[in-house]
Amino acid sequence: MPKGALTSYLDVAQVVLYAFWIFFAGLVFYLRREDRREGYPLESEVHGGLKGWDWLFVPSPKTFLLADGSTVLAPRPHEGPVGPLKAVKLEPWPGAPIVPTATDDSRLADGVGPGAYALRAERPDLTWEGKTRIVPMRVAEEFTVAAEDPDPRGMSVYGADGVVAGTVTEIWVDRGESLPRYYEMELEGARDRTVLIPVTFADVQRFSRHKKIVVEALLARQFAGVPQHRDPDSITLREEERVIAYYGAGTLYATDRRQEPLL
């Protein structure tokens, strides 16, 4: 047999196929291991504490360098639940749904179900140029409302109950994406206080008899509980999470009927 004549006694195609299978299995294992850097170790549904460290399926902590020069460790093996869960399980078995313990409007801010939020950084999001990304148009003076679109400023905002909640006074824009993110609303009966409404929860009814904005997620009285942002001209990542989560909670907990089955 000539030297190096592997193909005469070895099925090269089969060897390559087996090598590909081994490589692909290793790739899948690596990717599934890496995606456990956030949210792990899991919390036990039986005793409530963190489950033991899984050395095989959960990767060892790695330090990541962020764009602003700061670092973050992931996963964080000693980071547990943040405060008590303001909810109870409907049934004792693992995977059973949970319901808020509060029965009044305060449950919208308890971080349960569609109102859950992540504890993101307490700093505003920035553009590549280092500018604050989400700001009101009184700050981002280079932005204007397109002539073919309705200007929501001055429109009344109605809750799901058909009651006026306030009036839009300003638009907050995303400098990075060049689109509106929030409407700033002055509360009805409290002219010195404003709250933010995510654009995705606001239905601008431009063709109605009286131009208005309807927010089906909340009742009119519940807008007073929208989490506040400290700086009137910017909003931090965590404040964004809490504001959006409040409206998300309203889709299920604004009224008791929303938690009941349709049939």
C-alpha positions as CSV (number, residue, x, y, z in Angstrom):
1,M,0.0,0.0,0.0
2,P,1.5,3.4,-1.0
3,K,2.5,5.7,1.9
4,G,-0.3,8.1,2.8
5,A,-3.0,6.3,0.8
6,L,-5.6,6.8,3.5
7,T,-8.6,6.7,1.1
8,S,-7.9,3.1,0.1
9,Y,-8.7,1.8,3.6
10,L,-10.4,4.7,5.4
11,D,-13.8,6.2,4.7
12,V,-12.7,9.9,4.8
13,A,-16.3,11.1,4.3
14,Q,-17.5,9.2,7.3
15,V,-14.6,10.5,9.4
16,V,-15.4,14.1,8.4
17,L,-19.1,13.6,9.2
18,Y,-18.2,12.3,12.7
19,A,-15.8,15.1,13.2
20,F,-18.5,17.6,12.2
21,W,-21.0,16.0,14.6
22,I,-18.5,16.2,17.5
23,F,-17.7,19.9,16.6
24,F,-21.4,20.8,16.3
25,A,-22.3,19.1,19.6
26,G,-19.4,21.0,21.3
27,L,-20.6,24.3,19.8
28,V,-24.2,23.8,21.0
29,F,-22.9,22.9,24.5
30,Y,-20.7,26.0,24.6
31,L,-23.4,28.3,23.4
32,R,-26.0,26.9,25.9
33,R,-23.4,27.2,28.7
34,E,-22.6,30.8,27.8
35,D,-26.3,31.9,27.7
36,R,-26.5,31.0,31.4
37,R,-24.4,34.0,32.4
38,E,-27.5,35.9,33.2
39,G,-30.3,34.6,35.4
40,Y,-28.4,31.7,36.9
41,P,-28.1,30.0,39.4
42,L,-31.9,29.5,39.5
43,E,-34.0,30.2,42.5
44,S,-35.6,27.1,44.0
45,E,-39.4,27.1,43.9
46,V,-39.5,24.7,46.9
47,H,-37.5,26.5,49.6
48,G,-37.0,29.9,47.9
49,G,-33.2,30.0,48.1
50,L,-30.7,29.8,45.3
51,K,-30.0,26.4,43.8
52,G,-26.5,24.9,44.1
53,W,-23.8,26.0,41.6
54,D,-23.9,23.8,38.6
55,W,-20.2,23.6,37.6
56,L,-20.9,21.7,34.4
57,F,-23.7,23.8,32.8
58,V,-23.1,27.2,34.4
59,P,-19.9,28.9,33.3
60,S,-17.4,30.3,35.7
61,P,-17.6,34.1,36.3
62,K,-16.0,36.3,33.6
63,T,-15.3,40.0,33.7
64,F,-16.7,42.0,30.8
65,L,-15.4,45.5,29.9
66,L,-18.3,47.9,29.0
67,A,-18.1,50.8,26.5
68,D,-17.9,53.4,29.3
69,G,-14.8,51.7,30.8
70,S,-16.6,50.1,33.7
71,T,-16.7,46.3,34.2
72,V,-19.3,43.8,35.1
73,L,-19.0,40.3,36.4
74,A,-21.2,37.5,34.9
75,P,-22.6,35.3,36.2
76,R,-22.7,36.7,39.8
77,P,-22.9,33.6,41.9
78,H,-23.6,35.4,45.2
79,E,-26.3,37.7,43.9
80,G,-29.7,36.5,45.2
81,P,-33.3,37.8,45.0
82,V,-33.7,41.5,45.5
83,G,-36.1,41.9,48.4
84,P,-39.2,39.8,49.2
85,L,-41.5,38.7,46.4
86,K,-44.8,40.6,46.8
87,A,-46.8,37.6,45.4
88,V,-48.0,34.2,46.3
89,K,-48.3,31.0,44.3
90,L,-51.8,29.8,43.5
91,E,-50.8,26.2,43.9
92,P,-47.9,24.5,45.8
93,W,-46.3,22.7,42.8
94,P,-43.3,24.1,40.9
95,G,-44.4,26.2,37.9
96,A,-47.7,27.3,39.4
97,P,-48.7,30.9,38.6
98,I,-48.3,33.7,41.1
99,V,-50.6,36.5,42.0
100,P,-49.8,39.8,43.8
101,T,-50.4,39.9,47.5
102,A,-51.7,43.5,47.3
103,T,-55.3,44.0,46.2
104,D,-55.2,47.7,45.5
105,D,-53.5,49.8,42.8
106,S,-50.1,49.4,44.6
107,R,-49.8,46.0,43.0
108,L,-49.0,47.8,39.7
109,A,-45.6,48.8,41.1
110,D,-44.8,45.5,42.9
111,G,-42.8,44.0,40.0
112,V,-45.0,40.9,39.5
113,G,-46.0,39.2,36.3
114,P,-46.1,41.6,33.3
115,G,-44.9,44.3,35.8
116,A,-41.6,42.6,36.4
117,Y,-38.5,44.6,35.7
118,A,-34.7,44.3,35.8
119,L,-32.5,46.3,38.1
120,R,-30.5,48.1,35.4
121,A,-27.9,50.7,35.9
122,E,-28.9,54.0,37.6
123,R,-27.6,56.1,34.8
124,P,-29.1,57.4,31.5
125,D,-28.5,55.5,28.3
126,L,-26.0,57.3,26.0
127,T,-25.5,57.6,22.3
128,W,-22.2,56.8,20.5
129,E,-21.3,60.5,20.8
130,G,-21.8,60.3,24.6
131,K,-25.0,62.4,24.7
132,T,-28.0,61.4,26.8
133,R,-30.0,59.3,24.5
134,I,-33.6,59.8,25.6
135,V,-34.5,63.4,26.4
136,P,-37.5,65.8,26.0
137,M,-37.7,67.9,22.8
138,R,-37.1,71.0,24.9
139,V,-33.5,69.6,25.2
140,A,-33.2,68.0,21.8
141,E,-34.1,71.1,19.9
142,E,-33.0,69.6,16.6
143,F,-36.1,67.4,16.6
144,T,-39.5,68.4,15.3
145,V,-42.8,66.6,14.7
146,A,-43.2,65.7,11.0
147,A,-45.8,67.9,9.3
148,E,-47.9,64.8,8.2
149,D,-48.1,63.5,11.7
150,P,-50.3,64.7,14.5
151,D,-48.6,66.7,17.3
152,P,-49.7,65.0,20.6
153,R,-48.8,68.0,22.7
154,G,-52.0,69.6,24.0
155,M,-54.1,66.4,23.5
156,S,-56.0,65.0,26.5
157,V,-55.1,61.5,27.7
158,Y,-57.9,59.1,28.7
159,G,-57.6,55.9,30.7
160,A,-59.3,52.6,30.0
161,D,-62.3,53.9,32.0
162,G,-62.9,56.8,29.6
163,V,-61.9,59.4,32.2
164,V,-59.4,62.2,31.5
165,A,-56.1,61.5,33.2
166,G,-54.2,64.6,32.0
167,T,-52.8,66.5,29.1
168,V,-49.6,65.8,27.0
169,T,-47.2,68.7,27.4
170,E,-44.0,67.3,25.8
171,I,-42.5,64.5,23.7
172,W,-39.4,62.6,24.7
173,V,-37.3,61.4,21.8
174,D,-34.6,58.8,21.2
175,R,-31.6,60.6,19.8
176,G,-30.0,57.3,18.7
177,E,-33.1,56.0,16.8
178,S,-34.7,59.4,15.9
179,L,-38.2,58.4,17.1
180,P,-40.4,59.3,20.0
181,R,-40.2,57.1,23.2
182,Y,-42.4,58.8,25.8
183,Y,-45.1,61.4,26.1
184,E,-44.8,63.7,29.1
185,M,-48.3,64.2,30.7
186,E,-49.4,66.8,33.2
187,L,-51.8,65.0,35.6
188,E,-55.4,66.3,35.7
189,G,-55.9,68.2,39.0
190,A,-52.2,68.2,39.8
191,R,-50.7,70.8,37.3
192,D,-47.3,70.7,39.1
193,R,-46.8,67.0,38.5
194,T,-46.0,65.1,35.3
195,V,-45.6,61.4,34.4
196,L,-44.2,59.6,31.4
197,I,-46.3,57.5,29.0
198,P,-44.5,55.0,26.8
199,V,-45.4,55.7,23.2
200,T,-46.1,52.0,22.7
201,F,-49.0,52.1,25.2
202,A,-50.5,55.3,23.8
203,D,-53.2,55.2,21.0
204,V,-53.2,58.6,19.3
205,Q,-56.7,58.9,17.9
206,R,-56.1,61.6,15.3
207,F,-59.3,60.9,13.3
208,S,-61.7,61.1,16.2
209,R,-64.0,64.1,16.7
210,H,-61.7,65.5,19.4
211,K,-58.1,64.4,18.9
212,K,-57.1,62.5,22.0
213,I,-54.8,59.8,23.3
214,V,-56.2,56.6,24.9
215,V,-54.1,54.4,27.2
216,E,-55.9,51.1,27.7
217,A,-53.3,49.8,30.2
218,L,-54.4,52.0,33.1
219,L,-57.4,53.6,34.6
220,A,-57.3,57.4,34.9
221,R,-56.6,57.4,38.7
222,Q,-53.7,55.0,38.3
223,F,-51.6,57.4,36.4
224,A,-50.8,59.1,39.7
225,G,-48.8,56.0,40.7
226,V,-46.5,56.0,37.7
227,P,-42.9,55.9,39.0
228,Q,-41.1,59.2,38.8
229,H,-37.8,60.0,37.3
230,R,-35.5,62.2,39.3
231,D,-34.1,64.5,36.6
232,P,-36.8,66.4,34.7
233,D,-34.7,66.3,31.5
234,S,-33.4,62.7,31.5
235,I,-34.3,59.2,32.6
236,T,-32.0,56.4,33.9
237,L,-32.1,52.8,32.6
238,R,-33.7,51.6,35.8
239,E,-36.3,54.3,35.8
240,E,-37.2,53.3,32.3
241,E,-37.7,49.7,33.4
242,R,-39.9,50.7,36.3
243,V,-42.1,53.1,34.2
244,I,-42.7,50.6,31.4
245,A,-43.2,47.8,33.9
246,Y,-46.0,49.8,35.6
247,Y,-47.9,50.1,32.4
248,G,-47.2,46.4,31.7
249,A,-48.7,45.5,35.0
250,G,-51.8,47.5,34.2
251,T,-52.6,45.2,31.3
252,L,-53.3,42.4,33.8
253,Y,-53.9,44.1,37.2
254,A,-55.5,47.4,36.4
255,T,-58.9,45.8,37.2
256,D,-59.8,42.5,38.7
257,R,-61.7,41.4,35.6
258,R,-58.5,41.4,33.6
259,Q,-57.2,38.5,35.6
260,E,-60.3,36.3,34.9
261,P,-60.7,33.9,31.9
262,L,-62.6,35.2,28.9
263,L,-64.9,32.2,28.9
